[in-house]
Amino acid sequence: MDALLNSLTEAELLLVRETAPERLAELDEDALLDLHIRVRRARTKHVKVYRRQAAARVEETGGRGKAYARNSRTRAKAEVFEDALARVSEQLATAARASAAALQDERLAAARRTGNPVPPGPLTRPGSERLESQRLDRQPDHAGIPKRHASTRATGARRQARRDNR
């Protein structure tokens, strides 16, 4: 494992070191989200590189089994970032649960505060009564509707006449 860590680039090594448990404990939820995104991108990059190299070597070596051993360093790098992502994800989940519990406690405390115990009713003006609708017939009465209904009925009649003539 140490040999693999020594073969990482400086930026990759710094990213992996940021995922150490003692460093993760110092981060808040937003910082954990940023770190999670960065580690996930690095993991995706290394997994893609591994898959591409493995696919290219299959034809070169004559089979997937033979190509497996030649691609071990790239596969190990992908696994390092997969483990780092798992650590960050676990810590992020813990922080998210803690913040959700804190928000829930805050909402419950706000609901328990003594304020106006009577909920507000509907707003009504004194002396105003609900007026009834002036229009009783809600059917639209513009010129196109009767024509459309007649056309539909005629289409149905023509269809029925064709069936009857068979």
MARNU-19491 format. One record per atom (N, C-alpha, C, O): x, y, z. Coordinates in steps of 0.001 Angstrom, whole numbers, padded with zeros to 6 digits, always signed. Example, Ala and Ser with C-alpha at 12.3 -4.5 7.8 and 13.67 -1.06 7.14 Angstrom:
2
+013190-005690+007800/+012300-004500+007800/+013200-003300+007800/+014236-003319+008465/+012850-002250+007080/+013670-001060+007140/+012900+000030+007870/+013409+001138+008039/
//
This chain:
166
+000822-001187+000000/+000000+000000+000000/+000866+001251+000000/+000573+002214-000707/+001951+001236+000805/+002827+002396+000857/+003508+002635-000482/+003707+003780-000887/+003864+001554-001167/+004500+001710-002476/+003542+002370-003448/+003946+003203-004260/+002290+002003-003367/+001297+002615-004243/+001099+004076-003892/+001013+004916-004788/+001025+004399-002611/+000864+005789-002204/+002057+006632-002636/+001902+007808-002967/+003247+006036-002634/+004434+006763-003078/+004432+006993-004580/+005112+007894-005071/+003683+006195-005307/+003651+006362-006761/+002568+007342-007210/+002479+007660-008396/+001745+007823-006280/+000724+008809-006625/+001378+010157-006878/+002455+010446-006357/+000717+010975-007683/+001225+012326-007879/+001009+013126-006601/+000307+012686-005689/+001613+014292-006548/+001512+015136-005348/+000048+015499-005055/-000402+015413-003912/-000680+015901-006088/-002084+016289-005903/-002933+015103-005461/-003799+015246-004598/-002689+013936-006047/-003444+012747-005675/-003138+012338-004239/-004034+011943-003493/-001884+012434-003864/-001493+012080-002502/-002116+013026-001477/-002563+012590-000416/-002144+014313-001795/-002791+015280-000898/-004277+014989-000744/-004837+015090+000348/-004906+014624-001860/-006335+014315-001815/-006604+013080-000956/-007560+013063-000181/-005775+012058-001085/-005960+010848-000283/-005704+011156+001193/-006405+010642+002065/-004707+011988+001474/-004410+012333+002871/-005525+013147+003511/-005722+013085+004725/-006260+013915+002699/-007395+014684+003236/-008514+013778+003722/-009368+014208+004497/-008518+012533+003276/-009594+011610+003662/-009243+010791+004894/-009955+009845+005232/-008153+011142+005568/-007807+010446+006814/-008892+010724+007849/-009410+011839+007895/-009247+009761+008671/-010352+009935+009624/-010187+011140+010554/-011166+011824+010852/-008959+011409+011016/-008777+012546+011930/-008985+013874+011203/-009431+014842+011819/-008674+013941+009911/-008915+015164+009153/-010396+015312+008798/-010926+016423+008765/-011049+014199+008536/-012479+014253+008202/-013310+014723+009389/-014337+015378+009213/-012868+014391+010587/-013622+014759+011786/-013643+016275+011979/-014554+016802+012617/-012651+016979+011438/-012569+018430+011597/-013475+019191+010633/-013756+020369+010854/-013935+018540+009572/-014670+019228+008515/-016161+019313+008821/-016735+018420+009444/-016777+020405+008368/-018230+020541+008496/-018884+019928+007251/-018203+019404+006370/-020199+020004+007200/-020933+019321+006136/-020610+019888+004754/-020456+019123+003802/-020505+021203+004626/-020208+021803+003326/-018808+021427+002836/-018619+021125+001658/-017840+021446+003737/-016485+021052+003356/-016437+019576+002980/-015703+019188+002071/-017210+018761+003671/-017270+017339+003325/-017888+017141+001942/-017453+016274+001184/-018899+017939+001615/-019503+017844+000285/-018489+018185-000799/-018399+017490-001811/-017720+019260-000586/-016701+019637-001564/-015652+018540-001716/-015262+018198-002832/-015204+018000-000609/-014215+016923-000650/-014784+015686-001340/-014088+015021-002107/-016041+015383-001066/-016706+014229-001677/-016715+014381-003194/-016439+013424-003917/-017027+015564-003673/-017058+015802-005120/-015670+015609-005722/-015530+014981-006772/-014645+016145-005066/-013282+016032-005587/-012804+014584-005604/-012194+014142-006577/-013077+013849-004537/-012641+012448-004474/-013417+011601-005485/-012853+010699-006104/-014701+011891-005650/-015496+011126-006617/-014987+011353-008036/-014927+010416-008832/-014619+012599-008355/-014064+012875-009681/-012757+012114-009898/-012540+011540-010965/-011885+012109-008881/-010612+011393-009001/-010853+009893-009150/-010192+009232-009951/-011792+009358-008384/-012096+007928-008486/-012623+007594-009876/-012211+006599-010473/-013533+008419-010396/-014097+008187-011723/-013008+008239-012790/-012994+007426-013714/-012107+009191-012657/-011001+009314-013604/-010158+008040-013630/-009864+007510-014701/-009773+007554-012460/-008901+006380-012397/-009615+005107-012821/-008993+004210-013390/-010890+005019-012555/-011652+003846-013006/-011746+003853-014532/-011621+002806-015166/-011968+005038-015127/-012029+005130-016584/-010698+004749-017209/-010654+004011-018193/-009608+005256-016633/-008278+004931-017151/-008048+003423-017071/-007551+002819-018022/-008402+002819-015952/-008230+001371-015789/-009024+000610-016843/-008502-000310-017472/-010268+000985-017036/-011108+000266-017994/-010587+000416-019422/-010569-000549-020187/-010162+001633-019777/-009643+001844-021124/-008367+001044-021360/-008208+000407-022402/-007462+001080-020388/-006222+000323-020552/-006489-001170-020601/-005877-001887-021391/-007389-001635-019770/-007717-003066-019769/-008333-003473-021101/-008002-004532-021634/-009213-002657-021638/-009845-002983-022916/-008824-002981-024048/-008901-003804-024960/-007868-002055-023987/-006846-002002-025039/-005910-003197-024948/-005451-003691-025978/-005622-003664-023769/-004680-004766-023606/-005300-006133-023872/-004570-007104-024069/-006598-006231-023882/-007243-007523-024150/-006872-007992-025549/-006496-009148-025744/-006977-007102-026509/-006658-007486-027888/-005157-007741-028030/-004735-008653-028742/-004373-006935-027352/-002913-007047-027425/-002411-008368-026836/-001531-009009-027411/-002970-008777-025686/-002493-009977-025001/-003255-011237-025375/-002776-012349-025152/-004428-011065-025938/-005162-012236-026386/-006251-012698-025434/-006866-013732-025693/-006523-011993-024354/-007603-012381-023456/-007660-011492-022239/-006685-010825-021892/-008800-011489-021599/-008977-010634-020422/-008148-011128-019250/-007629-010320-018481/-008016-012420-019100/-007251-012985-017994/-005784-012617-018062/-005167-012328-017037/-005222-012625-019251/-003815-012267-019421/-003608-010764-019231/-002566-010339-018734/-004587-009972-019620/-004469-008520-019498/-004663-008070-018055/-004256-006965-017696/-005271-008897-017231/-005581-008522-015842/-004315-008218-015043/-004269-007217-014329/-003308-009047-015149/-002094-008880-014348/-001293-007652-014769/-000642-007030-013929/-001327-007295-016034/-000535-006181-016537/-001116-004827-016135/-000438-003807-016259/-002327-004801-015668/-003010-003539-015365/-003188-003368-013858/-004083-002638-013432/-002370-004012-013050/-002606-004037-011606/-002359-002692-010937/-003073-002346-009996/-001362-001911-011393/-001079-000623-010755/-002240+000353-010959/-002630+001062-010031/-002777+000386-012150/-003909+001274-012431/-005129+000835-011630/-005866+001669-011104/-005338-000465-011539/-006465-000992-010758/-006297-000648-009285/-007271-000308-008613/-005070-000734-008775/-004816-000419-007370/-005051+001067-007090/-005566+001424-006030/-004677+001930-008033/-004943+003363-007863/-006448+003620-007781/-006905+004404-006950/-007207+002961-008641/-008668+003119-008623/-009233+002640-007285/-010161+003245-006750/-008676+001557-006745/-009151+001045-005453/-008817+002002-004313/-009606+002153-003381/-007649+002652-004381/-007287+003629-003339/-008315+004745-003297/-008760+005145-002221/-008692+005249-004464/-009674+006333-004497/-011070+005835-004166/-011883+006596-003640/-011363+004589-004458/-012661+004011-004066/-012764+003939-002545/-013809+004261-001979/-011697+003520-001886/-011683+003473-000414/-011794+004871+000180/-012510+005083+001158/-011081+005826-000419/-011141+007204+000064/-012554+007755-000074/-013050+008447+000815/-013196+007444-001191/-014567+007913-001400/-015511+007282-000379/-016436+007942+000095/-015291+006031-000040/-016134+005362+000960/-015991+006037+002322/-016981+006226+003027/-014761+006401+002694/-014546+007087+003979/-015254+008435+004008/-015918+008779+004986/-015106+009193+002929/-015724+010525+002882/-017241+010388+002875/-017929+011155+003549/-017768+009436+002135/-019228+009240+002063/-019802+008885+003428/-020863+009375+003813/-019098+008038+004146/-019565+007639+005480/-019579+008830+006442/-020528+009008+007206/-018523+009638+006396/-018453+010811+007266/-019507+011844+006872/-020098+012495+007733/-019737+011990+005568/-020753+012928+005081/-022144+012489+005520/-022965+013323+005900/-022412+011203+005470/-023709+010693+005919/-023913+010969+007405/-025008+011338+007829/-022861+010789+008189/-022948+011064+009627/-023238+012541+009876/-024082+012886+010702/-022531+013410+009153/-022745+014857+009320/-024146+015263+008865/-024778+016116+009488/-024627+014665+007795/-025965+014990+007297/-027041+014554+008287/-028018+015272+008503/-026861+013371+008890/-027833+012933+009901/-027824+013865+011104/-028878+014173+011660/-026641+014317+011509/-026550+015216+012662/-027213+016554+012361/-027927+017094+013206/-026986+017092+011170/-027605+018380+010843/-029114+018236+010677/-029862+019153+011018/-029571+017096+010156/-031018+016870+010035/-031666+016788+011410/-032759+017314+011621/-030991+016128+012341/-031527+016040+013704/-031552+017419+014365/-032496+017744+015085/-030519+018228+014124/-030486+019569+014696/-031609+020435+014125/-032252+021186+014858/-031841+020329+012816/-032935+021090+012198/-034291+020644+012723/-035180+021466+012949/-034444+019341+012916/-035709+018840+013439/-035935+019344+014862/-037044+019755+015203/-034899+019316+015689/-035022+019831+017056/-035369+021312+017045/-036170+021777+017856/-034763+022047+016125/-035036+023483+016021/-036486+023738+015626/-037140+024617+016187/-036985+022975+014666/-038388+023149+014252/-039345+022782+015375/-040342+023473+015585/-039058+021703+016102/-039925+021299+017210/-039907+022336+018325/-040941+022609+018934/-038744+022912+018596/-038656+023952+019628/-039447+025184+019209/-040105+025810+020039/-039388+025531+017945/-040146+026684+017459/-041650+026428+017550/-042426+027340+017834/-042055+025178+017307/-043473+024850+017383/-043974+024845+018821/-045148+025116+019072/-043089+024538+019765/-043501+024472+021172/-043539+025846+021846/-044135+026006+022911/-042907+026818+021227/-042905+028152+021836/-044328+028647+022005/-045186+028432+021149/-044561+029316+023127/-045907+029850+023361/-046040+031139+022593/-045255+032071+022767/-047012+031178+021767/-047294+032359+020970/-048794+032541+020952/-049442+032493+021998/-049330+032742+019815/-050769+032865+019647/-051343+031451+019567/-051164+030770+018557/-052036+030999+020625/-052530+029632+020620/-053708+029417+019680/-053987+028277+019308/-054403+030469+019287/-055561+030324+018413/-055109+030537+016972/-054576+031596+016642/-055312+029558+016125/-054893+029744+014734/-055761+030799+014061/-056940+030932+014391/-055203+031536+013137/-055996+032573+012479/-057086+031950+011623/-056885+030909+010998/-058230+032594+011603/-059358+032115+010812/-059348+032783+009451/-058424+033530+009129/-060366+032519+008654/-060436+033146+007336/-060690+034647+007475/-061382+035092+008391/-060131+035397+006570/-060301+036845+006604/-061669+037208+006046/-061974+036892+004896/-062490+037865+006842/-063799+038337+006386/-063982+039759+006865/-063539+040141+007949/-064631+040513+006043/-064947+041884+006436/-066284+041878+007163/-067187+041124+006803/-066408+042699+008164/-067693+042748+008850/-068773+043285+007917/-068579+044281+007218/-069901+042609+007924/-071039+043045+007117/-070990+042516+005695/-071952+042698+004948/-069937+041889+005307/-069887+041381+003932/-070395+039950+003930/-069988+039129+004752/-071250+039677+003033/-071790+038333+002880/-071314+037776+001552/-070972+038518+000632/-071300+036505+001476/-070861+035882+000237/-071962+036036-000806/-073102+035618-000599/-071598+036638-001916/-072564+036855-002985/-072642+035619-003858/-071644+034933-004081/-073826+035348-004341/-073977+034211-005231/-073549+034599-006633/-073545+035774-007002/-073195+033596-007394/-072765+033825-008756/-073927+034368-009575/-075060+033906-009439/-073643+035340-010416/-074700+035918-011242/-074997+035051-012452/-076080+035132-013031/-074051+034236-012828/-074240+033416-014010/-074575+031994-013580/-073805+031368-012851/-075681+031494-014011/-076101+030154-013644/-075607+029111-014643/-075270+027989-014265/-075567+029487-015906/-075150+028561-016942/-073651+028750-017176/-073222+029805-017643/-072869+027742-016856/-071413+027835-016999/-070947+027379-018388/-069756+027461-018687/-071847+026910-019226/-071498+026424-020555/-071111+027611-021440/-071875+028571-021544/-069932+027562-022082/-069569+028652-022986/-070552+028721-024149/-071037+027691-024617/-070842+029915-024609/-071860+030057-025648/-071322+030800-026864/-072044+031592-027470/-070087+030562-027225/-069607+031222-028433/-069978+030378-029643/-070412+029235-029501/-069812+030930-030800/-070392+030353-032012/-069765+029027-032430/-070433+028242-033103/-068554+028746-032077/-067895+027547-032576/-068365+026258-031950/-068258+025202-032574/-068885+026307-030730/-069241+025077-030022/-070418+024350-030664/-070309+023143-030877/-071525+024994-030983/-072624+024236-031617/-072201+023605-032947/-072620+022495-033276/-071372+024320-033702/-070909+023785-034975/-070035+022545-034755/-070144+021562-035487/-069166+022605-033736/-068298+021478-033447/-069111+020259-033006/-068821+019132-033408/-070120+020492-032184/-070974+019378-031748/-071720+018765-032932/-071842+017543-033025/-072216+019603-033831/-072936+019101-035000/-071995+018298-035890/-072382+017261-036429/-070762+018774-036045/-069784+018069-036869/-069470+016706-036280/-069374+015720-037012/-069311+016639-034976/-069020+015372-034318/-070162+014387-034499/-069941+013206-034770/-071392+014884-034345/-072547+014009-034530/-072640+013511-035974/-072973+012350-036213/-072350+014379-036919/-072420+013987-038329/-071354+012955-038650/-071607+012021-039411/-070169+013108-038083/-069103+012135-038314/-069517+010774-037786/-069303+009757-038446/-070096+010751-036625/-070566+009489-036064/-071654+008867-036916/-071679+007650-037105/-072551+009688-037431/-073635+009174-038269/-073074+008592-039562/-073526+007540-040015/-072065+009286-040178/-071467+008762-041403/-070764+007431-041150/-070856+006510-041960/-070076+007338-040046/-069378+006102-039712/-070377+004964-039540/-070147+003857-040027/-071472+005228-038857/-072487+004199-038644/-073138+003792-039966/-073444+002618-040174/-073348+004763-040858/-073953+004453-042155/-073031+003541-042968/-073497+002627-043649/-071703+003796-042893/-070759+002918-043620/-070831+001497-043075/-070801+000531-043838/-070924+001374-041768/-071009+000031-041183/-072306-000670-041588/-072313-001870-041861/-073385+000079-041622/-074678-000525-041963/-074726-000986-043424/-075451-001926-043746/-073961-000335-044313/-073984-000677-045732/-073075-001858-046060/-073066-002282-047216/-072359-002383-045183/-071454-003507-045453/-072191-004774-045726/-071571-005809-045971/
//
